[in-house]
Amino acid sequence: MKLLWTLASASLVLAACGEEQKPYQPPTPKTPASTLFQSERQALDKAKGVEQTTEEHARMLEQKSREQ
């Protein structure tokens, strides 16, 4: 019985001394978010403009083919 109490108290002491690890948090970027992907955003905006022009041209060709 004495051995059981010794083991139980030893396990409680060891459990209380355990260090809780905090979850990993990546470091925050030092560059502002507005300039982070600026070149990619510009390319995307340009692509959207090209898409809009292409759609307008396709509509114009469709209207011409209907008129003839």
PDB file of N, H, CA, C and O in Angstrom:
ATOM      1  N   MET A   1       0.828  -1.197   0.000  1.00  0.00           N
ATOM      2  CA  MET A   1       0.000   0.000   0.000  1.00  0.00           C
ATOM      3  C   MET A   1       0.870   1.258   0.000  1.00  0.00           C
ATOM      4  O   MET A   1       0.562   2.256  -0.651  1.00  0.00           O
ATOM      5  N   LYS A   2       1.967   1.173   0.753  1.00  0.00           N
ATOM      6  H   LYS A   2       2.218   0.362   1.282  1.00  0.00           H
ATOM      7  CA  LYS A   2       2.868   2.309   0.835  1.00  0.00           C
ATOM      8  C   LYS A   2       3.493   2.583  -0.546  1.00  0.00           C
ATOM      9  O   LYS A   2       3.715   3.737  -0.913  1.00  0.00           O
ATOM     10  N   LEU A   3       3.768   1.528  -1.293  1.00  0.00           N
ATOM     11  H   LEU A   3       3.588   0.590  -0.995  1.00  0.00           H
ATOM     12  CA  LEU A   3       4.337   1.672  -2.630  1.00  0.00           C
ATOM     13  C   LEU A   3       3.351   2.368  -3.567  1.00  0.00           C
ATOM     14  O   LEU A   3       3.744   3.188  -4.397  1.00  0.00           O
ATOM     15  N   LEU A   4       2.076   2.037  -3.427  1.00  0.00           N
ATOM     16  H   LEU A   4       1.756   1.371  -2.753  1.00  0.00           H
ATOM     17  CA  LEU A   4       1.042   2.659  -4.257  1.00  0.00           C
ATOM     18  C   LEU A   4       0.969   4.158  -3.993  1.00  0.00           C
ATOM     19  O   LEU A   4       0.886   4.942  -4.938  1.00  0.00           O
ATOM     20  N   TRP A   5       0.997   4.570  -2.742  1.00  0.00           N
ATOM     21  H   TRP A   5       1.065   3.934  -1.973  1.00  0.00           H
ATOM     22  CA  TRP A   5       0.951   5.987  -2.400  1.00  0.00           C
ATOM     23  C   TRP A   5       2.210   6.716  -2.886  1.00  0.00           C
ATOM     24  O   TRP A   5       2.136   7.865  -3.319  1.00  0.00           O
ATOM     25  N   THR A   6       3.329   6.061  -2.814  1.00  0.00           N
ATOM     26  H   THR A   6       3.389   5.127  -2.461  1.00  0.00           H
ATOM     27  CA  THR A   6       4.584   6.666  -3.268  1.00  0.00           C
ATOM     28  C   THR A   6       4.540   6.891  -4.779  1.00  0.00           C
ATOM     29  O   THR A   6       4.911   7.959  -5.265  1.00  0.00           O
ATOM     30  N   LEU A   7       4.085   5.881  -5.514  1.00  0.00           N
ATOM     31  H   LEU A   7       3.783   5.013  -5.119  1.00  0.00           H
ATOM     32  CA  LEU A   7       3.985   6.002  -6.963  1.00  0.00           C
ATOM     33  C   LEU A   7       2.958   7.057  -7.366  1.00  0.00           C
ATOM     34  O   LEU A   7       3.186   7.826  -8.300  1.00  0.00           O
ATOM     35  N   ALA A   8       1.840   7.093  -6.667  1.00  0.00           N
ATOM     36  H   ALA A   8       1.655   6.469  -5.908  1.00  0.00           H
ATOM     37  CA  ALA A   8       0.804   8.069  -6.972  1.00  0.00           C
ATOM     38  C   ALA A   8       1.294   9.493  -6.715  1.00  0.00           C
ATOM     39  O   ALA A   8       1.065  10.384  -7.533  1.00  0.00           O
ATOM     40  N   SER A   9       1.957   9.709  -5.596  1.00  0.00           N
ATOM     41  H   SER A   9       2.143   8.985  -4.932  1.00  0.00           H
ATOM     42  CA  SER A   9       2.447  11.058  -5.287  1.00  0.00           C
ATOM     43  C   SER A   9       3.584  11.449  -6.229  1.00  0.00           C
ATOM     44  O   SER A   9       3.696  12.618  -6.598  1.00  0.00           O
ATOM     45  N   ALA A  10       4.412  10.513  -6.618  1.00  0.00           N
ATOM     46  H   ALA A  10       4.321   9.563  -6.319  1.00  0.00           H
ATOM     47  CA  ALA A  10       5.501  10.809  -7.559  1.00  0.00           C
ATOM     48  C   ALA A  10       4.928  11.183  -8.926  1.00  0.00           C
ATOM     49  O   ALA A  10       5.423  12.105  -9.574  1.00  0.00           O
ATOM     50  N   SER A  11       3.908  10.485  -9.358  1.00  0.00           N
ATOM     51  H   SER A  11       3.507   9.735  -8.831  1.00  0.00           H
ATOM     52  CA  SER A  11       3.314  10.801 -10.662  1.00  0.00           C
ATOM     53  C   SER A  11       2.615  12.158 -10.632  1.00  0.00           C
ATOM     54  O   SER A  11       2.637  12.883 -11.627  1.00  0.00           O
ATOM     55  N   LEU A  12       1.997  12.511  -9.512  1.00  0.00           N
ATOM     56  H   LEU A  12       1.979  11.922  -8.704  1.00  0.00           H
ATOM     57  CA  LEU A  12       1.378  13.832  -9.392  1.00  0.00           C
ATOM     58  C   LEU A  12       2.422  14.942  -9.428  1.00  0.00           C
ATOM     59  O   LEU A  12       2.204  15.977 -10.059  1.00  0.00           O
ATOM     60  N   VAL A  13       3.541  14.740  -8.766  1.00  0.00           N
ATOM     61  H   VAL A  13       3.718  13.900  -8.253  1.00  0.00           H
ATOM     62  CA  VAL A  13       4.606  15.736  -8.752  1.00  0.00           C
ATOM     63  C   VAL A  13       5.166  15.922 -10.162  1.00  0.00           C
ATOM     64  O   VAL A  13       5.386  17.048 -10.608  1.00  0.00           O
ATOM     65  N   LEU A  14       5.393  14.810 -10.856  1.00  0.00           N
ATOM     66  H   LEU A  14       5.214  13.895 -10.494  1.00  0.00           H
ATOM     67  CA  LEU A  14       5.930  14.890 -12.213  1.00  0.00           C
ATOM     68  C   LEU A  14       4.928  15.536 -13.175  1.00  0.00           C
ATOM     69  O   LEU A  14       5.321  16.291 -14.064  1.00  0.00           O
ATOM     70  N   ALA A  15       3.666  15.248 -13.003  1.00  0.00           N
ATOM     71  H   ALA A  15       3.347  14.634 -12.281  1.00  0.00           H
ATOM     72  CA  ALA A  15       2.648  15.839 -13.872  1.00  0.00           C
ATOM     73  C   ALA A  15       2.523  17.342 -13.622  1.00  0.00           C
ATOM     74  O   ALA A  15       2.291  18.108 -14.557  1.00  0.00           O
ATOM     75  N   ALA A  16       2.672  17.761 -12.391  1.00  0.00           N
ATOM     76  H   ALA A  16       2.860  17.139 -11.630  1.00  0.00           H
ATOM     77  CA  ALA A  16       2.563  19.180 -12.052  1.00  0.00           C
ATOM     78  C   ALA A  16       3.775  19.957 -12.555  1.00  0.00           C
ATOM     79  O   ALA A  16       3.665  21.150 -12.836  1.00  0.00           O
ATOM     80  N   CYS A  17       4.911  19.312 -12.672  1.00  0.00           N
ATOM     81  H   CYS A  17       5.001  18.342 -12.444  1.00  0.00           H
ATOM     82  CA  CYS A  17       6.126  19.995 -13.116  1.00  0.00           C
ATOM     83  C   CYS A  17       6.240  20.067 -14.638  1.00  0.00           C
ATOM     84  O   CYS A  17       7.115  20.760 -15.157  1.00  0.00           O
ATOM     85  N   GLY A  18       5.381  19.369 -15.349  1.00  0.00           N
ATOM     86  H   GLY A  18       4.670  18.805 -14.927  1.00  0.00           H
ATOM     87  CA  GLY A  18       5.459  19.372 -16.804  1.00  0.00           C
ATOM     88  C   GLY A  18       5.179  20.743 -17.377  1.00  0.00           C
ATOM     89  O   GLY A  18       4.291  21.453 -16.903  1.00  0.00           O
ATOM     90  N   GLU A  19       5.937  21.119 -18.399  1.00  0.00           N
ATOM     91  H   GLU A  19       6.658  20.542 -18.784  1.00  0.00           H
ATOM     92  CA  GLU A  19       5.769  22.428 -19.017  1.00  0.00           C
ATOM     93  C   GLU A  19       4.812  22.316 -20.199  1.00  0.00           C
ATOM     94  O   GLU A  19       4.978  21.464 -21.072  1.00  0.00           O
ATOM     95  N   GLU A  20       3.828  23.171 -20.211  1.00  0.00           N
ATOM     96  H   GLU A  20       3.693  23.863 -19.502  1.00  0.00           H
ATOM     97  CA  GLU A  20       2.848  23.171 -21.300  1.00  0.00           C
ATOM     98  C   GLU A  20       3.432  23.916 -22.486  1.00  0.00           C
ATOM     99  O   GLU A  20       3.894  25.049 -22.347  1.00  0.00           O
ATOM    100  N   GLN A  21       3.412  23.279 -23.661  1.00  0.00           N
ATOM    101  H   GLN A  21       3.037  22.359 -23.774  1.00  0.00           H
ATOM    102  CA  GLN A  21       3.957  23.920 -24.855  1.00  0.00           C
ATOM    103  C   GLN A  21       2.869  24.721 -25.557  1.00  0.00           C
ATOM    104  O   GLN A  21       1.731  24.273 -25.697  1.00  0.00           O
ATOM    105  N   LYS A  22       3.240  25.891 -25.982  1.00  0.00           N
ATOM    106  H   LYS A  22       4.165  26.255 -25.867  1.00  0.00           H
ATOM    107  CA  LYS A  22       2.302  26.749 -26.689  1.00  0.00           C
ATOM    108  C   LYS A  22       2.324  26.382 -28.164  1.00  0.00           C
ATOM    109  O   LYS A  22       3.362  25.962 -28.675  1.00  0.00           O
ATOM    110  N   PRO A  23       1.192  26.533 -28.865  1.00  0.00           N
ATOM    111  CA  PRO A  23       1.171  26.210 -30.291  1.00  0.00           C
ATOM    112  C   PRO A  23       2.060  27.165 -31.084  1.00  0.00           C
ATOM    113  O   PRO A  23       2.241  28.324 -30.710  1.00  0.00           O
ATOM    114  N   TYR A  24       2.606  26.657 -32.182  1.00  0.00           N
ATOM    115  H   TYR A  24       2.459  25.716 -32.486  1.00  0.00           H
ATOM    116  CA  TYR A  24       3.502  27.456 -33.024  1.00  0.00           C
ATOM    117  C   TYR A  24       2.724  28.560 -33.722  1.00  0.00           C
ATOM    118  O   TYR A  24       1.661  28.318 -34.294  1.00  0.00           O
ATOM    119  N   GLN A  25       3.257  29.758 -33.671  1.00  0.00           N
ATOM    120  H   GLN A  25       4.121  29.954 -33.207  1.00  0.00           H
ATOM    121  CA  GLN A  25       2.685  30.885 -34.395  1.00  0.00           C
ATOM    122  C   GLN A  25       3.755  31.425 -35.326  1.00  0.00           C
ATOM    123  O   GLN A  25       4.836  31.800 -34.872  1.00  0.00           O
ATOM    124  N   PRO A  26       3.467  31.471 -36.632  1.00  0.00           N
ATOM    125  CA  PRO A  26       4.472  31.980 -37.562  1.00  0.00           C
ATOM    126  C   PRO A  26       4.757  33.456 -37.305  1.00  0.00           C
ATOM    127  O   PRO A  26       3.888  34.181 -36.821  1.00  0.00           O
ATOM    128  N   PRO A  27       5.950  33.894 -37.620  1.00  0.00           N
ATOM    129  CA  PRO A  27       6.272  35.308 -37.394  1.00  0.00           C
ATOM    130  C   PRO A  27       5.458  36.204 -38.321  1.00  0.00           C
ATOM    131  O   PRO A  27       5.129  35.826 -39.445  1.00  0.00           O
ATOM    132  N   THR A  28       5.147  37.375 -37.835  1.00  0.00           N
ATOM    133  H   THR A  28       5.415  37.682 -36.922  1.00  0.00           H
ATOM    134  CA  THR A  28       4.365  38.316 -38.640  1.00  0.00           C
ATOM    135  C   THR A  28       5.277  38.950 -39.680  1.00  0.00           C
ATOM    136  O   THR A  28       6.433  39.254 -39.387  1.00  0.00           O
ATOM    137  N   PRO A  29       4.770  39.151 -40.890  1.00  0.00           N
ATOM    138  CA  PRO A  29       5.608  39.756 -41.930  1.00  0.00           C
ATOM    139  C   PRO A  29       5.932  41.210 -41.610  1.00  0.00           C
ATOM    140  O   PRO A  29       5.121  41.930 -41.029  1.00  0.00           O
ATOM    141  N   LYS A  30       7.128  41.624 -42.000  1.00  0.00           N
ATOM    142  H   LYS A  30       7.787  41.038 -42.472  1.00  0.00           H
ATOM    143  CA  LYS A  30       7.556  42.986 -41.706  1.00  0.00           C
ATOM    144  C   LYS A  30       7.155  43.961 -42.796  1.00  0.00           C
ATOM    145  O   LYS A  30       7.191  45.174 -42.591  1.00  0.00           O
ATOM    146  N   THR A  31       6.770  43.439 -43.961  1.00  0.00           N
ATOM    147  H   THR A  31       6.741  42.453 -44.128  1.00  0.00           H
ATOM    148  CA  THR A  31       6.343  44.322 -45.047  1.00  0.00           C
ATOM    149  C   THR A  31       4.854  44.589 -44.908  1.00  0.00           C
ATOM    150  O   THR A  31       4.113  43.707 -44.475  1.00  0.00           O
ATOM    151  N   PRO A  32       4.402  45.779 -45.262  1.00  0.00           N
ATOM    152  CA  PRO A  32       2.968  46.061 -45.178  1.00  0.00           C
ATOM    153  C   PRO A  32       2.198  45.206 -46.177  1.00  0.00           C
ATOM    154  O   PRO A  32       2.710  44.856 -47.240  1.00  0.00           O
ATOM    155  N   ALA A  33       0.987  44.882 -45.827  1.00  0.00           N
ATOM    156  H   ALA A  33       0.570  45.167 -44.963  1.00  0.00           H
ATOM    157  CA  ALA A  33       0.160  44.000 -46.652  1.00  0.00           C
ATOM    158  C   ALA A  33      -0.159  44.624 -48.003  1.00  0.00           C
ATOM    159  O   ALA A  33      -0.378  43.900 -48.974  1.00  0.00           O
ATOM    160  N   SER A  34      -0.190  45.932 -48.087  1.00  0.00           N
ATOM    161  H   SER A  34      -0.012  46.520 -47.298  1.00  0.00           H
ATOM    162  CA  SER A  34      -0.551  46.583 -49.347  1.00  0.00           C
ATOM    163  C   SER A  34       0.508  46.382 -50.426  1.00  0.00           C
ATOM    164  O   SER A  34       0.177  46.384 -51.612  1.00  0.00           O
ATOM    165  N   THR A  35       1.763  46.210 -50.048  1.00  0.00           N
ATOM    166  H   THR A  35       2.032  46.208 -49.085  1.00  0.00           H
ATOM    167  CA  THR A  35       2.824  46.028 -51.036  1.00  0.00           C
ATOM    168  C   THR A  35       3.269  44.579 -51.167  1.00  0.00           C
ATOM    169  O   THR A  35       4.173  44.277 -51.947  1.00  0.00           O
ATOM    170  N   LEU A  36       2.663  43.707 -50.436  1.00  0.00           N
ATOM    171  H   LEU A  36       1.929  43.952 -49.803  1.00  0.00           H
ATOM    172  CA  LEU A  36       3.122  42.323 -50.399  1.00  0.00           C
ATOM    173  C   LEU A  36       2.978  41.635 -51.748  1.00  0.00           C
ATOM    174  O   LEU A  36       3.936  41.032 -52.233  1.00  0.00           O
ATOM    175  N   PHE A  37       1.817  41.711 -52.357  1.00  0.00           N
ATOM    176  H   PHE A  37       1.039  42.200 -51.963  1.00  0.00           H
ATOM    177  CA  PHE A  37       1.581  41.063 -53.635  1.00  0.00           C
ATOM    178  C   PHE A  37       1.145  42.095 -54.679  1.00  0.00           C
ATOM    179  O   PHE A  37       0.253  41.834 -55.486  1.00  0.00           O
ATOM    180  N   GLN A  38       1.766  43.237 -54.657  1.00  0.00           N
ATOM    181  H   GLN A  38       2.491  43.449 -54.002  1.00  0.00           H
ATOM    182  CA  GLN A  38       1.343  44.332 -55.523  1.00  0.00           C
ATOM    183  C   GLN A  38       1.505  43.976 -57.002  1.00  0.00           C
ATOM    184  O   GLN A  38       0.617  44.273 -57.801  1.00  0.00           O
ATOM    185  N   SER A  39       2.603  43.358 -57.375  1.00  0.00           N
ATOM    186  H   SER A  39       3.325  43.117 -56.725  1.00  0.00           H
ATOM    187  CA  SER A  39       2.799  43.034 -58.796  1.00  0.00           C
ATOM    188  C   SER A  39       1.781  41.997 -59.268  1.00  0.00           C
ATOM    189  O   SER A  39       1.301  42.069 -60.399  1.00  0.00           O
ATOM    190  N   GLU A  40       1.453  41.040 -58.413  1.00  0.00           N
ATOM    191  H   GLU A  40       1.843  40.981 -57.494  1.00  0.00           H
ATOM    192  CA  GLU A  40       0.455  40.040 -58.779  1.00  0.00           C
ATOM    193  C   GLU A  40      -0.929  40.670 -58.922  1.00  0.00           C
ATOM    194  O   GLU A  40      -1.697  40.314 -59.816  1.00  0.00           O
ATOM    195  N   ARG A  41      -1.231  41.598 -58.042  1.00  0.00           N
ATOM    196  H   ARG A  41      -0.607  41.887 -57.316  1.00  0.00           H
ATOM    197  CA  ARG A  41      -2.535  42.283 -58.122  1.00  0.00           C
ATOM    198  C   ARG A  41      -2.640  43.117 -59.391  1.00  0.00           C
ATOM    199  O   ARG A  41      -3.694  43.165 -60.024  1.00  0.00           O
ATOM    200  N   GLN A  42      -1.547  43.771 -59.757  1.00  0.00           N
ATOM    201  H   GLN A  42      -0.691  43.732 -59.243  1.00  0.00           H
ATOM    202  CA  GLN A  42      -1.555  44.564 -60.986  1.00  0.00           C
ATOM    203  C   GLN A  42      -1.761  43.671 -62.202  1.00  0.00           C
ATOM    204  O   GLN A  42      -2.513  44.024 -63.111  1.00  0.00           O
ATOM    205  N   ALA A  43      -1.102  42.525 -62.225  1.00  0.00           N
ATOM    206  H   ALA A  43      -0.491  42.239 -61.487  1.00  0.00           H
ATOM    207  CA  ALA A  43      -1.267  41.592 -63.343  1.00  0.00           C
ATOM    208  C   ALA A  43      -2.700  41.084 -63.413  1.00  0.00           C
ATOM    209  O   ALA A  43      -3.249  40.929 -64.504  1.00  0.00           O
ATOM    210  N   LEU A  44      -3.305  40.825 -62.271  1.00  0.00           N
ATOM    211  H   LEU A  44      -2.859  40.951 -61.385  1.00  0.00           H
ATOM    212  CA  LEU A  44      -4.689  40.354 -62.232  1.00  0.00           C
ATOM    213  C   LEU A  44      -5.641  41.428 -62.739  1.00  0.00           C
ATOM    214  O   LEU A  44      -6.562  41.133 -63.501  1.00  0.00           O
ATOM    215  N   ASP A  45      -5.427  42.666 -62.324  1.00  0.00           N
ATOM    216  H   ASP A  45      -4.680  42.906 -61.705  1.00  0.00           H
ATOM    217  CA  ASP A  45      -6.273  43.773 -62.799  1.00  0.00           C
ATOM    218  C   ASP A  45      -6.137  43.950 -64.314  1.00  0.00           C
ATOM    219  O   ASP A  45      -7.121  44.210 -65.007  1.00  0.00           O
ATOM    220  N   LYS A  46      -4.925  43.809 -64.811  1.00  0.00           N
ATOM    221  H   LYS A  46      -4.126  43.597 -64.248  1.00  0.00           H
ATOM    222  CA  LYS A  46      -4.709  43.929 -66.247  1.00  0.00           C
ATOM    223  C   LYS A  46      -5.424  42.805 -66.991  1.00  0.00           C
ATOM    224  O   LYS A  46      -6.021  43.032 -68.043  1.00  0.00           O
ATOM    225  N   ALA A  47      -5.362  41.599 -66.444  1.00  0.00           N
ATOM    226  H   ALA A  47      -4.876  41.415 -65.590  1.00  0.00           H
ATOM    227  CA  ALA A  47      -6.036  40.454 -67.070  1.00  0.00           C
ATOM    228  C   ALA A  47      -7.551  40.655 -67.074  1.00  0.00           C
ATOM    229  O   ALA A  47      -8.225  40.294 -68.039  1.00  0.00           O
ATOM    230  N   LYS A  48      -8.082  41.227 -66.004  1.00  0.00           N
ATOM    231  H   LYS A  48      -7.534  41.520 -65.220  1.00  0.00           H
ATOM    232  CA  LYS A  48      -9.520  41.501 -65.965  1.00  0.00           C
ATOM    233  C   LYS A  48      -9.907  42.518 -67.033  1.00  0.00           C
ATOM    234  O   LYS A  48     -10.970  42.406 -67.643  1.00  0.00           O
ATOM    235  N   GLY A  49      -9.056  43.502 -67.259  1.00  0.00           N
ATOM    236  H   GLY A  49      -8.193  43.594 -66.763  1.00  0.00           H
ATOM    237  CA  GLY A  49      -9.316  44.496 -68.292  1.00  0.00           C
ATOM    238  C   GLY A  49      -9.292  43.873 -69.679  1.00  0.00           C
ATOM    239  O   GLY A  49     -10.117  44.212 -70.528  1.00  0.00           O
ATOM    240  N   VAL A  50      -8.352  42.966 -69.913  1.00  0.00           N
ATOM    241  H   VAL A  50      -7.682  42.691 -69.223  1.00  0.00           H
ATOM    242  CA  VAL A  50      -8.277  42.271 -71.201  1.00  0.00           C
ATOM    243  C   VAL A  50      -9.517  41.410 -71.404  1.00  0.00           C
ATOM    244  O   VAL A  50     -10.062  41.353 -72.506  1.00  0.00           O
ATOM    245  N   GLU A  51      -9.958  40.748 -70.357  1.00  0.00           N
ATOM    246  H   GLU A  51      -9.515  40.794 -69.461  1.00  0.00           H
ATOM    247  CA  GLU A  51     -11.159  39.914 -70.443  1.00  0.00           C
ATOM    248  C   GLU A  51     -12.382  40.766 -70.813  1.00  0.00           C
ATOM    249  O   GLU A  51     -13.195  40.374 -71.650  1.00  0.00           O
ATOM    250  N   GLN A  52     -12.491  41.904 -70.192  1.00  0.00           N
ATOM    251  H   GLN A  52     -11.830  42.222 -69.512  1.00  0.00           H
ATOM    252  CA  GLN A  52     -13.623  42.794 -70.463  1.00  0.00           C
ATOM    253  C   GLN A  52     -13.597  43.269 -71.918  1.00  0.00           C
ATOM    254  O   GLN A  52     -14.636  43.308 -72.578  1.00  0.00           O
ATOM    255  N   THR A  53     -12.426  43.626 -72.411  1.00  0.00           N
ATOM    256  H   THR A  53     -11.582  43.595 -71.875  1.00  0.00           H
ATOM    257  CA  THR A  53     -12.288  44.065 -73.802  1.00  0.00           C
ATOM    258  C   THR A  53     -12.653  42.935 -74.763  1.00  0.00           C
ATOM    259  O   THR A  53     -13.329  43.161 -75.767  1.00  0.00           O
ATOM    260  N   THR A  54     -12.209  41.734 -74.458  1.00  0.00           N
ATOM    261  H   THR A  54     -11.660  41.550 -73.643  1.00  0.00           H
ATOM    262  CA  THR A  54     -12.506  40.576 -75.301  1.00  0.00           C
ATOM    263  C   THR A  54     -14.004  40.296 -75.337  1.00  0.00           C
ATOM    264  O   THR A  54     -14.554  39.990 -76.395  1.00  0.00           O
ATOM    265  N   GLU A  55     -14.656  40.397 -74.204  1.00  0.00           N
ATOM    266  H   GLU A  55     -14.210  40.645 -73.344  1.00  0.00           H
ATOM    267  CA  GLU A  55     -16.108  40.167 -74.160  1.00  0.00           C
ATOM    268  C   GLU A  55     -16.859  41.225 -74.960  1.00  0.00           C
ATOM    269  O   GLU A  55     -17.818  40.910 -75.664  1.00  0.00           O
ATOM    270  N   GLU A  56     -16.426  42.472 -74.855  1.00  0.00           N
ATOM    271  H   GLU A  56     -15.647  42.728 -74.283  1.00  0.00           H
ATOM    272  CA  GLU A  56     -17.070  43.546 -75.620  1.00  0.00           C
ATOM    273  C   GLU A  56     -16.896  43.309 -77.127  1.00  0.00           C
ATOM    274  O   GLU A  56     -17.832  43.498 -77.904  1.00  0.00           O
ATOM    275  N   HIS A  57     -15.715  42.902 -77.520  1.00  0.00           N
ATOM    276  H   HIS A  57     -14.955  42.749 -76.889  1.00  0.00           H
ATOM    277  CA  HIS A  57     -15.449  42.631 -78.931  1.00  0.00           C
ATOM    278  C   HIS A  57     -16.309  41.460 -79.425  1.00  0.00           C
ATOM    279  O   HIS A  57     -16.846  41.504 -80.532  1.00  0.00           O
ATOM    280  N   ALA A  58     -16.435  40.426 -78.608  1.00  0.00           N
ATOM    281  H   ALA A  58     -15.999  40.391 -77.709  1.00  0.00           H
ATOM    282  CA  ALA A  58     -17.253  39.273 -78.986  1.00  0.00           C
ATOM    283  C   ALA A  58     -18.718  39.680 -79.133  1.00  0.00           C
ATOM    284  O   ALA A  58     -19.393  39.235 -80.062  1.00  0.00           O
ATOM    285  N   ARG A  59     -19.211  40.516 -78.229  1.00  0.00           N
ATOM    286  H   ARG A  59     -18.663  40.877 -77.475  1.00  0.00           H
ATOM    287  CA  ARG A  59     -20.595  40.998 -78.340  1.00  0.00           C
ATOM    288  C   ARG A  59     -20.792  41.822 -79.605  1.00  0.00           C
ATOM    289  O   ARG A  59     -21.817  41.702 -80.277  1.00  0.00           O
ATOM    290  N   MET A  60     -19.814  42.657 -79.929  1.00  0.00           N
ATOM    291  H   MET A  60     -18.982  42.755 -79.384  1.00  0.00           H
ATOM    292  CA  MET A  60     -19.907  43.486 -81.116  1.00  0.00           C
ATOM    293  C   MET A  60     -19.928  42.621 -82.383  1.00  0.00           C
ATOM    294  O   MET A  60     -20.698  42.895 -83.304  1.00  0.00           O
ATOM    295  N   LEU A  61     -19.098  41.591 -82.435  1.00  0.00           N
ATOM    296  H   LEU A  61     -18.473  41.368 -81.687  1.00  0.00           H
ATOM    297  CA  LEU A  61     -19.087  40.683 -83.587  1.00  0.00           C
ATOM    298  C   LEU A  61     -20.397  39.913 -83.696  1.00  0.00           C
ATOM    299  O   LEU A  61     -20.888  39.669 -84.798  1.00  0.00           O
ATOM    300  N   GLU A  62     -20.956  39.535 -82.567  1.00  0.00           N
ATOM    301  H   GLU A  62     -20.557  39.733 -81.671  1.00  0.00           H
ATOM    302  CA  GLU A  62     -22.226  38.805 -82.555  1.00  0.00           C
ATOM    303  C   GLU A  62     -23.353  39.695 -83.091  1.00  0.00           C
ATOM    304  O   GLU A  62     -24.199  39.235 -83.857  1.00  0.00           O
ATOM    305  N   GLN A  63     -23.359  40.953 -82.689  1.00  0.00           N
ATOM    306  H   GLN A  63     -22.672  41.326 -82.066  1.00  0.00           H
ATOM    307  CA  GLN A  63     -24.390  41.875 -83.179  1.00  0.00           C
ATOM    308  C   GLN A  63     -24.258  42.107 -84.682  1.00  0.00           C
ATOM    309  O   GLN A  63     -25.266  42.201 -85.382  1.00  0.00           O
ATOM    310  N   LYS A  64     -23.034  42.200 -85.182  1.00  0.00           N
ATOM    311  H   LYS A  64     -22.215  42.124 -84.613  1.00  0.00           H
ATOM    312  CA  LYS A  64     -22.827  42.392 -86.615  1.00  0.00           C
ATOM    313  C   LYS A  64     -23.305  41.175 -87.409  1.00  0.00           C
ATOM    314  O   LYS A  64     -23.875  41.308 -88.491  1.00  0.00           O
ATOM    315  N   SER A  65     -23.062  39.992 -86.852  1.00  0.00           N
ATOM    316  H   SER A  65     -22.598  39.883 -85.973  1.00  0.00           H
ATOM    317  CA  SER A  65     -23.479  38.776 -87.567  1.00  0.00           C
ATOM    318  C   SER A  65     -25.023  38.647 -87.554  1.00  0.00           C
ATOM    319  O   SER A  65     -25.596  38.078 -88.483  1.00  0.00           O
ATOM    320  N   ARG A  66     -25.677  39.157 -86.540  1.00  0.00           N
ATOM    321  H   ARG A  66     -25.211  39.620 -85.786  1.00  0.00           H
ATOM    322  CA  ARG A  66     -27.142  39.115 -86.483  1.00  0.00           C
ATOM    323  C   ARG A  66     -27.757  40.105 -87.479  1.00  0.00           C
ATOM    324  O   ARG A  66     -28.805  39.845 -88.070  1.00  0.00           O
ATOM    325  N   GLU A  67     -27.081  41.240 -87.648  1.00  0.00           N
ATOM    326  H   GLU A  67     -26.229  41.451 -87.167  1.00  0.00           H
ATOM    327  CA  GLU A  67     -27.593  42.269 -88.547  1.00  0.00           C
ATOM    328  C   GLU A  67     -27.486  41.844 -90.007  1.00  0.00           C
ATOM    329  O   GLU A  67     -28.265  42.318 -90.834  1.00  0.00           O
ATOM    330  N   GLN A  68     -26.583  41.000 -90.338  1.00  0.00           N
ATOM    331  H   GLN A  68     -25.950  40.615 -89.666  1.00  0.00           H
ATOM    332  CA  GLN A  68     -26.390  40.598 -91.736  1.00  0.00           C
ATOM    333  C   GLN A  68     -27.262  39.466 -92.115  1.00  0.00           C
ATOM    334  O   GLN A  68     -27.219  39.009 -93.258  1.00  0.00           O
TER     335      GLN A  68
END
